[in-house]
């Protein structure tokens, strides 16, 4: 089940990880799953322009999963309400998408669930809040304009050019870095042009197969010749265009825009309709403007927002629960709570919120440590106490499946709003009374009457506005299956949270020459990676691909776990090999302890497919030991002690998936391993006295992960699927290597074949 996040980053690139996406919620308190900012139930989450400013007209909300639109509501413009004479705009436009999850053991068993996108901008506002200089349409009368593609999405360079495609009039390009006015020079047929990075929004009028296939692709366009933007600003070639409506709104089935709820089980003329097909990542719409006020003076405030929700009518089957369960399901299992009788208000009388508090008190995760030892009696807590407690436990809500009345069922939601506002009013009175000598003085004060009267006006306004938002009863295909609006709710991004899992088959593509006899080794590596994917910062396809582009070069495609004999006498005879003292080989050998000279015949070459000494004999273990002591001994950059008095060169030679080399690196990994004992309890190692253990699969893998994480190579990986990023990582891994091109090729092969997606 492919899943994406409902909005991209400002430059159009997807968010790399769930944590990258959800950290934006840390700055807001309202519109959160299960518990809103006030004192009651909230079924989904809000994305707002305060969290993602580019959501205000620039970047669309997109479908999180494949499915079909089965209902929508479109008002051409915003709805308006009056609050104390102040006109406030809001949107009740929505899109409801139906999804299916297939039972892996029974192809005829499909589970239906739904995603809701509420408060979408009306057609009159789409494009009104975005800069007109981000999208451009080709308008030349004849011919085509070229766009160029470069390997691995790199910056324009001759050596990385991959393809040129002619795009016809009508093509719409989105300039990804318009705000920064970023350009890069590129020579075309002897002339320098200023190139800009774009996304193809829409293919041109000719709509040829090749052009159509460019939609959604990242390309480079010549924006300027005499100056940076003289081509782009030439209106006979390119014209700025506002953001357009998403493609689904241009379908015949979406032509009703009178503000009524439109179910798509029947088409407009009454014939059967299966809805509008939609793919994960397709545009749904844009955040709608929401004007509000919550003070006595009716001060107008605003943001753009969208409410996103995931739910099902039926109880989720076990295979669906398994699909959305976290990786470490045994430690942090899903929490299922029946809130059928909930009135939506946060209070000790509501068994739903009491049950929620009890469940999260028993949970633990890395953010808040161990579960609480002492059982609490939440039935005696005030709503304020419950609110504070649950606010600090929100991370656990992501694992909660809640059976609860829907916000969008008119009758149930009206009762819920009544009850929530009543509790909120009680809490407000409790706070206000603290400023008086006694509760009696407070209740008899004129000030109280004025404040409460103001609150009642506000509460009435909010309840009236809520009535304009309900829709569930109008969608019979959903409503008829519910029990008076009772549905099952899920953390909206749980499908996006499903972790990637490494497999032996993937490893076989990295190591195509590895024989079946090493399958157990590959499985052990896979197990270690899967146990710590997020900790190792291998939680995106891009990071994994960059990681293994390096690993497969370090170990070779036959998975060599340690350096032994891969040095040829022909190389060492002719070059000055950079050891601790820059010694020449073979003429300048220092004495080995015991007055023995290091035998040059211990340095060997490949002959007839085997590494042998010059005399044709296979090198002994002693030969190898002497060779590595001479090569690596005394290397200050590796932290090795003098090769005349220690075996550091041999003891700390390259081992593991990263080919960890040198006392300094072995010590660094040793300290890191001890520091992170929570990841591997009771697994203590001492690599300095026992360096050979890196040859074990789990330590071979961990040592490579240590280098990757400690040097923050994952941050370089995040910069893109391009050769420049590969080169930067390579310089950190092995700056003096001659394998830069090979590592770029490794990345390209893995990325194009989608090995780690």
C-alpha positions in Angstrom: 0.0 0.0 0.0 1.9 3.0 -1.3 1.5 6.1 1.0 2.7 9.7 0.8 2.4 12.6 3.1 -0.4 15.0 2.4 1.8 18.0 1.5 5.4 18.3 0.3 8.2 20.6 1.4 8.3 24.1 0.0 10.5 23.2 -3.0 8.1 20.4 -4.0 10.4 17.6 -2.7 8.7 15.0 -0.4 9.3 14.8 3.3 12.0 12.2 3.9 10.7 10.6 7.1 7.6 10.6 9.3 9.5 12.4 12.1 10.6 15.1 9.6 6.9 15.6 8.7 5.3 15.4 12.2 7.8 17.6 14.0 5.9 20.6 12.6 3.1 19.6 15.0 5.3 20.4 17.9 4.7 24.1 17.5 0.9 23.9 17.7 -1.6 22.8 20.2 -4.9 22.9 18.3 -6.3 20.5 15.7 -4.5 17.4 17.1 -5.7 13.8 16.9 -8.1 12.6 19.7 -7.9 15.8 21.7 -8.3 19.3 20.4 -7.0 22.5 22.1 -10.2 22.8 24.1 -11.8 20.2 26.2 -12.9 17.6 23.8 -12.7 15.0 21.1 -11.0 15.7 17.7 -11.1 13.1 15.0 -8.1 14.1 12.8 -5.3 16.6 12.6 -5.1 20.1 11.2 -2.3 21.3 8.8 -2.2 25.0 8.9 -0.3 27.8 7.1 1.3 28.6 10.4 3.0 25.2 10.3 3.6 25.1 6.5 3.4 28.6 5.1 3.7 27.2 1.5 0.4 25.5 2.1 -1.3 28.9 1.6 -1.8 28.5 -2.2 1.6 27.3 -3.3 1.7 23.6 -2.5 -1.4 21.5 -2.8 -2.8 19.0 -0.4 -2.4 15.6 -2.0 -4.0 12.2 -1.6 -2.1 10.1 0.9 -3.2 6.8 -0.7 -4.6 5.3 -3.9 -8.4 5.2 -4.0 -11.4 6.9 -5.5 -13.3 10.1 -4.6 -16.8 9.0 -3.5 -18.1 12.3 -2.2 -17.3 16.0 -2.2 -18.7 19.4 -1.5 -17.7 22.5 -3.5 -18.8 26.1 -2.8 -17.5 28.5 -5.4 -16.5 30.9 -2.6 -16.1 31.0 1.1 -19.0 30.8 3.6 -19.5 33.6 6.0 -20.7 34.0 9.5 -21.2 37.0 11.8 -19.6 37.2 15.2 -20.5 40.4 17.1 -20.9 42.2 13.8 -17.6 40.9 12.4 -17.7 38.9 9.2 -15.7 35.7 9.3 -14.9 33.5 6.3 -14.5 29.7 6.4 -14.7 26.8 4.1 -16.8 23.6 4.5 -15.6 22.2 1.1 -14.3 18.6 1.4 -13.2 15.5 -0.5 -13.9 12.0 0.8 -11.7 9.2 -0.7 -12.4 5.5 -0.4 -9.5 3.1 -0.1 -9.2 -0.7 -0.1 -6.7 -2.9 1.7 -6.5 -6.5 0.5 -6.1 -9.5 2.8 -2.7 -11.0 1.9 -4.1 -14.5 2.5 -7.4 -14.0 0.6 -7.6 -11.9 -2.6 -11.4 -11.8 -2.2 -11.2 -10.2 1.2 -10.9 -6.4 1.0 -11.3 -3.9 3.8 -12.6 -0.4 3.0 -11.5 2.7 4.8 -11.7 6.4 4.1 -9.6 9.5 4.1 -11.2 12.9 4.6 -9.8 16.3 3.5 -12.0 19.1 5.0 -11.9 22.9 4.8 -10.4 23.0 1.2 -10.1 26.3 -0.6 -13.0 27.1 -2.9 -12.3 27.5 -6.7 -12.5 31.3 -6.3 -9.5 31.3 -4.0 -7.3 28.7 -5.8 -4.2 30.6 -7.0 -5.2 33.8 -5.4 -2.7 33.4 -2.5 0.2 32.1 -4.6 2.8 34.1 -6.4 2.2 34.3 -10.1 5.9 34.0 -10.7 6.1 30.3 -9.7 4.2 28.8 -12.7 4.7 29.6 -16.4 3.0 28.4 -19.5 4.7 28.0 -22.9 2.9 30.2 -25.4 5.1 30.3 -28.4 3.2 30.1 -31.7 5.2 27.4 -33.3 7.9 24.9 -32.5 8.9 23.5 -29.1 11.0 24.5 -26.1 13.4 22.0 -24.7 13.6 20.9 -21.1 16.7 18.9 -20.0 17.1 16.0 -17.6 20.4 15.3 -15.8 21.5 12.1 -14.2 20.5 11.6 -10.6 18.7 14.9 -10.7 22.1 16.7 -10.5 22.8 20.3 -11.4 23.4 21.0 -15.2 26.7 19.6 -16.3 27.7 18.1 -19.6 28.9 14.8 -18.0 25.6 14.3 -16.2 23.2 15.2 -19.1 20.8 12.4 -19.7 18.0 13.5 -22.0 16.4 16.5 -23.8 12.7 16.7 -24.4 10.9 19.2 -26.6 7.7 20.5 -24.9 4.9 22.1 -27.0 2.8 25.2 -26.3 0.5 24.9 -23.4 3.2 23.2 -21.2 3.1 24.5 -17.6 6.4 24.5 -15.7 6.7 25.3 -12.0 9.9 27.1 -11.0 10.9 25.4 -7.8 13.3 28.0 -6.5 11.6 31.1 -7.7 11.7 32.7 -4.3 15.5 32.3 -4.1 15.8 33.2 -7.9 18.2 30.3 -8.1 19.8 29.7 -11.5 22.8 27.6 -12.8 24.9 28.3 -15.9 25.0 25.6 -18.7 26.6 25.7 -22.1 24.3 24.8 -25.0 26.0 24.7 -28.5 28.7 27.1 -27.4 26.4 29.6 -25.7 25.9 30.0 -21.9 22.3 29.9 -20.6 20.9 30.4 -17.2 19.0 27.2 -16.2 16.2 26.9 -13.6 15.0 23.8 -11.9 11.3 23.1 -12.6 8.5 20.6 -12.2 6.4 19.8 -15.2 2.9 20.5 -14.0 1.0 19.9 -17.3 2.0 18.6 -20.7 1.4 20.8 -23.8 -1.3 21.1 -26.4 0.1 18.4 -28.6 -0.1 16.0 -25.6 2.3 13.5 -27.3 3.0 10.3 -25.3 6.5 11.4 -24.6 5.4 14.9 -23.4 2.6 13.4 -21.3 5.1 11.2 -19.6 7.0 14.3 -18.4 4.2 15.4 -16.1 5.5 15.5 -12.5 9.1 15.1 -13.6 11.9 17.5 -12.4 13.6 19.2 -15.4 15.9 22.1 -16.2 14.8 25.0 -18.4 16.8 27.7 -20.1 15.4 30.8 -18.3 17.9 33.4 -19.6 20.5 34.1 -22.2 21.5 37.8 -22.2 20.4 38.0 -18.6 19.2 35.4 -16.0 15.5 35.6 -16.9 15.1 37.3 -20.3 13.6 34.1 -21.8 11.3 33.4 -18.9 10.1 37.0 -18.9 9.5 37.1 -22.6 5.7 36.9 -22.8 5.8 35.7 -26.4 7.5 32.6 -25.1 6.4 32.2 -21.4 3.5 33.7 -19.5 3.0 33.5 -15.8 -0.1 31.6 -14.8 -1.8 31.2 -11.4 -2.1 27.9 -9.6 -4.9 26.0 -11.3 -7.6 23.7 -9.9 -6.5 20.1 -9.3 -7.3 17.7 -12.2 -10.1 15.9 -10.4 -12.1 19.1 -10.3 -12.1 19.3 -14.1 -14.0 16.0 -14.4 -17.6 16.0 -15.4 -18.5 14.3 -12.1 -17.1 17.3 -10.2 -19.2 20.0 -12.0 -21.7 20.5 -9.3 -20.5 23.6 -7.3 -23.6 24.8 -5.4 -22.4 23.8 -2.0 -24.4 20.6 -1.7 -22.9 17.3 -0.7 -22.3 15.3 -3.9 -22.1 11.5 -3.4 -20.6 9.7 -6.4 -22.3 6.4 -6.0 -24.7 7.8 -8.5 -23.7 10.3 -11.2 -25.5 13.6 -11.9 -27.9 12.0 -14.3 -28.6 9.0 -12.1 -26.5 6.4 -13.8 -24.1 4.3 -11.6 -20.7 5.9 -11.0 -17.7 4.3 -9.2 -16.2 7.6 -8.2 -13.2 9.5 -9.5 -10.0 7.5 -9.4 -7.1 9.1 -7.5 -3.5 8.0 -6.9 -1.3 8.6 -3.9 0.3 12.0 -4.5 -2.4 13.4 -6.7 -3.6 16.9 -6.0 -6.7 17.2 -3.9 -6.9 20.9 -3.3 -5.5 23.7 -1.2 -5.8 24.8 2.4 -8.8 27.0 2.9 -8.9 30.3 4.6 -10.3 30.2 8.2 -11.1 33.5 9.9 -11.9 33.3 13.6 -12.1 35.3 16.8 -12.2 34.2 20.4 -12.0 37.4 22.4 -14.5 39.9 23.7 -13.5 42.5 21.1 -14.1 40.2 18.2 -10.5 40.6 17.0 -10.2 38.9 13.7 -7.5 36.2 13.3 -6.8 33.9 10.4 -4.9 31.0 9.0 -5.3 28.6 6.1 -6.0 25.0 7.1 -7.1 21.6 6.2 -8.5 18.9 8.4 -7.2 15.4 7.6 -8.8 12.3 8.9 -8.6 8.5 8.5 -11.6 6.2 9.5 -13.6 3.1 8.6 -17.2 2.1 9.2 -16.3 -1.5 10.0 -14.0 -2.8 12.7 -10.5 -3.2 11.3 -9.5 -6.8 10.6 -6.3 -8.2 12.0 -4.4 -8.0 8.7 -5.2 -4.3 8.5 -4.1 -3.8 12.1 -0.9 -5.7 11.4 -0.3 -3.5 8.4 -0.5 -0.3 10.4 1.2 -1.6 13.5 4.6 -0.1 14.4 7.8 -2.2 13.8 8.3 -2.8 17.5 4.7 -3.9 17.9 5.5 -6.2 20.9 6.8 -3.2 22.9 4.4 -0.6 21.6 1.3 -2.4 20.4 -1.8 -0.7 18.9 -4.3 0.5 21.5 -8.0 -0.1 20.7 -10.5 1.9 22.7 -14.3 1.6 22.5 -15.7 5.1 22.8 -19.2 4.3 21.5 -20.9 6.0 24.4 -18.6 9.0 24.5 -20.2 12.5 24.4 -16.9 13.9 23.2 -16.2 16.1 26.2 -13.0 15.7 28.2 -14.1 14.8 31.7 -13.8 12.0 34.3 -17.3 11.1 33.4 -16.4 10.2 29.9 -15.0 6.6 30.0 -13.4 7.1 26.6 -10.9 9.7 27.9 -10.4 7.9 31.2 -9.6 4.7 29.2 -7.2 6.6 27.0 -5.4 8.0 30.0 -5.1 4.6 31.6 -3.8 3.0 28.4 -1.1 5.7 27.8 0.0 5.5 31.4 0.9 1.8 30.8 2.8 2.7 27.6 6.4 3.6 27.1 8.5 4.9 24.3 11.9 6.6 23.8 10.4 10.0 24.3 9.0 9.6 27.8 10.9 6.6 29.2 9.4 3.8 31.2 5.7 3.2 31.9 4.4 4.6 35.1 4.7 2.3 38.1 1.9 3.7 40.2 -1.7 3.2 38.9 -3.6 6.5 38.8 -7.3 6.9 39.5 -8.3 9.2 36.6 -12.0 9.0 37.5 -11.3 11.6 40.2 -9.4 14.1 38.0 -10.7 17.4 36.8 -10.9 18.1 33.0 -8.0 20.5 33.4 -5.9 17.8 35.1 -6.8 15.3 32.4 -6.0 17.8 29.6 -2.5 18.6 31.0 -1.7 14.9 31.5 -2.9 13.8 28.0 -1.1 16.7 26.3 2.1 15.3 27.6 1.2 11.8 26.3 0.2 12.8 22.8 2.9 10.7 21.1 1.1 7.6 22.2 -2.1 8.7 20.5 -0.5 7.7 17.2 -1.1 4.0 18.2 -4.7 4.5 19.2 -7.6 3.1 17.2 -10.8 4.7 18.6 -14.4 3.7 18.0 -16.2 7.0 18.4 -19.1 9.1 17.0 -18.0 11.1 14.0 -17.6 14.8 14.0 -19.4 15.0 10.7 -22.7 13.5 11.7 -25.0 16.5 12.3 -27.0 15.1 15.2 -24.1 13.6 17.1 -21.7 16.5 16.4 -24.2 19.0 17.7 -24.6 17.2 21.0 -20.8 16.9 21.2 -20.3 20.6 20.7 -22.9 21.3 23.3 -21.2 19.1 25.9 -17.6 20.3 25.0 -18.6 23.9 25.3 -20.3 23.3 28.6 -17.1 21.7 30.1 -15.0 24.5 28.7 -17.3 27.0 30.3 -17.0 25.3 33.6 -13.2 25.3 33.4 -13.2 29.0 32.4 -15.3 29.8 35.5 -13.0 27.8 37.7 -10.0 29.9 36.5 -11.8 33.2 36.7 -13.0 32.5 40.3 -9.5 32.4 41.5 -9.3 36.1 41.3 -12.0 36.5 44.0 -12.0 36.0 47.7 -14.6 33.4 47.6 -16.6 31.4 45.1 -19.8 33.2 46.3 -18.2 36.6 45.6 -17.3 35.4 42.1 -20.8 34.1 41.3 -22.5 37.3 42.5 -20.1 39.6 40.6 -21.3 41.7 37.7 -18.0 41.0 35.9 -18.8 37.2 35.9 -22.2 37.9 34.2 -20.5 40.0 31.5 -17.8 37.5 30.8 -20.1 34.5 30.7 -22.5 36.3 28.5 -19.6 36.9 26.1 -18.6 33.3 26.2 -22.2 32.3 25.4 -22.1 34.5 22.3 -18.9 32.9 21.2 -20.1 29.4 22.0 -23.4 29.9 20.0 -21.4 31.2 17.0 -19.1 28.2 17.0 -22.0 25.7 17.2 -23.8 27.4 14.4 -20.7 27.3 12.2 -20.3 23.6 13.0 -23.7 22.9 11.6 -22.6 24.1 8.2 -19.8 21.6 8.2 -21.6 18.2 8.7 -22.0 15.9 5.7 -22.1 12.3 6.8 -25.9 11.7 6.5 -25.8 12.9 2.9 -23.3 10.1 1.8 -25.6 7.1 2.0 -22.9 4.6 0.9 -21.2 5.4 4.2 -24.0 6.7 6.5 -26.2 3.6 6.0 -23.4 1.4 7.3 -22.8 3.4 10.5 -24.7 3.1 13.7 -25.9 6.7 14.1 -22.5 8.1 13.0 -20.3 5.6 14.9 -17.0 4.9 13.1 -13.5 3.7 13.7 -10.8 6.4 13.7 -7.0 6.1 13.1 -4.0 8.3 13.4 -4.1 9.9 9.9 -0.5 9.3 8.9 -0.3 5.7 10.1 -0.2 4.3 6.6 2.8 6.6 5.9 4.3 5.4 9.1 4.6 1.8 7.9 8.3 1.1 8.0 10.4 -0.2 5.2 11.8 -3.7 5.8 15.1 -4.9 4.3 15.1 -8.4 2.7 17.6 -10.9 1.6 16.4 -10.4 -2.0 17.4 -6.8 -1.8 20.8 -7.7 -0.4 21.3 -10.1 -3.3 20.9 -7.2 -5.7 23.7 -5.4 -3.8 25.8 -8.5 -3.7 24.9 -10.4 -7.0 28.1 -12.5 -6.8 27.4 -13.8 -3.3 26.7 -17.5 -3.3 23.9 -19.3 -1.5 26.4 -20.4 1.1 26.4 -16.8 2.4 22.6 -16.5 2.5 22.7 -16.9 6.3 25.2 -14.0 6.5 22.9 -11.8 4.3 19.9 -12.7 6.5 21.9 -11.7 9.7 22.7 -8.3 8.1 19.0 -7.9 7.2 17.9 -8.7 10.7 20.3 -6.2 12.2 19.2 -3.4 9.8 15.5 -4.1 10.4 15.9 -4.0 14.2 17.4 -0.4 14.1 16.3 1.2 10.8 15.3 4.6 12.3 18.2 4.6 14.8 20.6 4.0 11.9 19.0 6.8 9.9 18.1 4.5 7.1 14.5 5.4 7.1 14.1 6.6 3.6 14.8 5.1 0.2 17.2 7.9 -0.6 19.3 7.3 2.5 19.4 3.6 2.1 20.5 3.9 -1.5 23.3 6.3 -0.7 24.4 4.0 2.2 24.6 0.9 0.1 26.2 2.7 -2.9 29.2 3.1 -0.5 28.9 -0.3 1.3 28.9 -2.3 -1.9 32.1 -0.5 -3.0 33.8 -1.0 0.3 33.1 -4.7 0.5 32.9 -5.6 -3.2 30.1 -7.4 -4.8 31.3 -10.7 -3.2 30.9 -9.2 0.3 34.5 -9.2 1.6 34.3 -8.6 5.3 38.0 -7.9 5.9 41.1 -6.8 4.2 43.6 -9.6 3.6 45.5 -9.7 0.3 44.2 -7.1 -2.1 47.5 -5.2 -2.6 49.7 -5.9 -5.7 53.5 -5.9 -5.6 53.4 -4.0 -9.0 51.7 -1.1 -7.3 53.9 -1.0 -4.2 57.1 -1.5 -6.2 56.4 1.6 -8.3 54.7 4.1 -6.0 55.5 5.8 -2.8 52.9 4.3 -0.6 51.6 6.7 2.1 52.4 5.0 5.4 53.4 6.6 8.6 56.8 7.7 7.2 56.1 7.7 3.5 58.6 4.7 3.0 59.6 3.5 -0.4 58.9 -0.1 -1.2 60.7 -2.4 -1.4 64.0 -0.7 -0.8 63.4 1.1 2.5 62.2 -1.5 5.0 62.7 -0.8 8.6 63.5 -3.7 11.0 60.7 -5.7 12.6 61.0 -6.5 16.3 63.4 -9.4 16.7 65.9 -8.0 14.1 64.0 -9.6 11.2 63.6 -7.6 8.1 60.1 -7.6 6.6 60.2 -9.9 3.7 59.2 -8.1 0.5 58.0 -11.5 -0.8 55.3 -11.2 1.8 53.7 -8.6 -0.5 51.9 -10.5 -3.2 50.2 -10.1 -6.5 47.3 -11.8 -8.2 48.3 -14.6 -10.5 46.0 -17.0 -12.3 43.1 -15.7 -10.2 44.9 -16.2 -6.8 46.9 -13.9 -4.6 50.4 -15.3 -4.3 53.9 -14.1 -3.4 56.5 -13.3 -6.0 57.9 -16.8 -5.7 54.5 -18.3 -6.5 53.7 -19.5 -3.0 50.6 -18.5 -1.2 51.2 -15.9 1.6 51.2 -17.2 5.1 49.3 -15.5 8.0 52.6 -14.1 9.1 53.2 -12.6 5.7 49.8 -10.9 5.9 50.4 -9.6 9.4 53.7 -8.1 8.5 52.3 -6.5 5.3 49.5 -4.7 7.2 51.7 -3.7 10.0 54.0 -2.0 7.5 51.1 -0.4 5.6 49.0 0.9 8.5 51.4 0.8 11.5 52.2 4.3 12.9 49.5 6.0 10.8 48.6 9.1 12.9 45.5 9.7 10.8 44.3 6.2 11.9 45.4 6.6 15.5 47.7 3.5 15.1 50.8 3.1 17.3 54.3 2.5 15.8 54.5 -0.5 13.5 57.9 -1.5 15.0 56.5 -2.1 18.5 52.8 -3.0 17.9 50.5 -5.0 15.7 48.1 -2.1 15.3 48.3 -2.2 11.5 47.2 -5.9 11.5 44.8 -5.8 14.5 42.8 -2.8 13.2 42.9 -3.4 9.5 39.7 -2.8 7.4 36.8 -5.0 8.6 33.0 -4.9 8.5 30.6 -3.5 5.9 32.3 -0.1 6.1 35.8 -1.7 6.3 36.5 0.1 9.5 40.2 0.8 9.7 42.6 2.0 12.5 42.7 2.1 16.3 40.9 5.5 16.3 37.9 4.3 14.4 37.7 1.0 16.4 37.8 3.1 19.6 35.1 5.5 18.3 32.8 2.6 17.4 33.5 1.0 20.8 32.5 4.1 22.7 29.4 4.7 20.6 28.3 1.1 21.1 28.6 1.4 24.9 26.8 4.8 24.9 23.8 3.4 23.0 23.2 0.3 25.2 19.5 0.9 25.2 19.5 -0.3 21.5 21.2 -3.6 22.5 20.8 -4.2 26.2 23.5 -6.4 27.9 25.5 -6.6 24.6 28.9 -5.4 25.8 32.0 -5.5 23.6 35.6 -4.5 23.7 36.9 -4.0 20.2 40.4 -2.9 21.2 41.2 -6.3 22.9 38.9 -8.3 20.6 38.8 -6.5 17.2 37.9 -9.7 15.3 34.3 -9.6 16.5 33.6 -6.9 13.8 33.5 -9.9 11.4 30.3 -11.0 13.0 27.3 -9.8 10.9 25.7 -7.6 13.6 28.9 -5.8 14.5 29.9 -5.5 10.9 26.6 -3.8 10.3 26.7 -1.7 13.4 30.2 -0.4 12.7 29.1 0.8 9.3 26.0 2.4 10.8 28.2 4.1 13.4 30.3 5.8 10.7 27.1 6.8 8.8 25.4 8.3 11.8 28.4 9.8 13.6 29.5 11.7 10.5 25.9 12.7 9.7 26.2 11.3 6.2 22.4 10.8 6.1 22.1 14.6 6.0 24.2 14.7 2.8 22.1 11.9 1.5 19.0 14.0 2.0 20.3 16.6 -0.3 19.3 14.6 -3.3 19.5 11.7 -5.7 22.5 13.1 -7.6 26.1 12.5 -8.2 27.2 15.5 -6.2 25.7 14.0 -3.1 27.4 10.7 -3.8 30.8 12.5 -4.2 30.3 14.4 -0.9 29.6 11.2 1.0 32.5 9.4 -0.7 34.9 12.2 0.4 33.8 11.4 4.0 34.1 7.7 3.6 37.4 7.5 1.6 38.6 10.8 0.2 41.7 9.4 -1.5 39.9 6.6 -3.4 39.8 6.4 -7.1 36.3 4.9 -7.1 34.2 8.0 -7.2 32.7 7.1 -10.6 32.1 3.5 -9.4 30.2 4.7 -6.3 28.1 7.1 -8.5 27.4 4.1 -10.7 26.4 2.0 -7.7 24.0 4.6 -6.6 22.5 5.1 -10.1 21.9 1.3 -10.5 20.3 0.9 -7.1 18.2 4.1 -7.4 16.8 3.5 -10.9 15.9 -0.1 -10.0 14.1 1.1 -6.9 15.9 -1.6 -4.8 15.3 0.1 -1.4 11.9 1.7 -2.0 
